[in-house]
Amino acid sequence: MVTAGSIAARYSTVRSQIYERMLREPSRPWAVKDLHDALADLDISENAVRSTLYLLLGERVVVEQKGFRAMRVKLTEDGRDVLRVLLESWARQEASA
């Protein structure tokens, strides 16, 4: 799971936007293209989405969903909590800066 020193826990605008979008539909299985399309108005590259999803997969924040042609991942229950805590922590840090 995500630790304080892991890349997934380091603030970036792109990761923040991806995490926020995933949490809007926490039960949805996400393919890279689906998530990229959902973020189209934010000018986030498909490579950034792919890298972030693989990062989350490695941290066990998401699990791969079987039975789909393209790789799809879904947030775990613990993963939902982790992303919420990260976003809240980043918001507090931004507010105090």
Sequence and secondary structure as in RCSB ss.txt:
>XXXX:A:sequence
MVTAGSIAARYSTVRSQIYERMLREPSRPWAVKDLHDALADLDISENAVRSTLYLLLGERVVVEQKGFRAMRVKL
TEDGRDVLRVLLESWARQEASA
>XXXX:A:secstr
   TTSGGGS  HHHHHHHHHHHHSTT  EEHHHHHHHTGGGT  HHHHHHHHHHHHHTTSEEEESS SS EEEE
 HHHHHHHHHHHHHHHHHHHH 
